[in-house]
Amino acid sequence: LLRGGLAELGRVDNAWLSVDFGARQFATGIGMSHPAVGAASLQVGGAIRDDGVFAVRTPDGRAVAGALTVDGKEAGYFFEQPVATGTGGAFMGITRWRR
């Protein structure tokens, strides 16, 4: 969690990543929480470019940007999920996935 320019440790639960190689699409979801701001959930999906890069930013500030390895066996991405209005800040983190 990043609030007021300071990073605070939050909790991540129920994270998942789905990749459809044939359709070149991804979908992902992460549950997050922190005692000061409560819980939040990030769910986004979108296209994967020919080079394996994917990125999505929604109008409400949710974002995911990452890439697949050339062999398709690993992926990683950065995520950002704003916290509820009035509390300020955002959940931010990085992931690494292997199959």
Steps between C-alpha positions, in 0.01 A plus 500: 500500500635842411345786702634851537825404328567218750489128421318277746481121491159369398361152443431324169255209474334297227725612215457337160613541141343342193662509155331396177795461263282430195290813543794702639297611802567513873285544810614543857367570846649583839337554838682753722455639848657728758367583850498876431299488175320166493472261208515552125483275198666542163365318195607594149566337167608587153711425198852359489722647228704282263810566713327376818443841657163590651372817666162630615402822679134552582329840535476448879879462535544122512807392306695190402813499281719200437629234263526129430833326444578388144425135589172598669591325826533815714335839529536801719314824544472820699157583643335807647160516669382830652351473848151621588428868444595718795771273639763592240768279361510181298595138526807441281711193443669261263429137426685206349317197363634161389324199358 
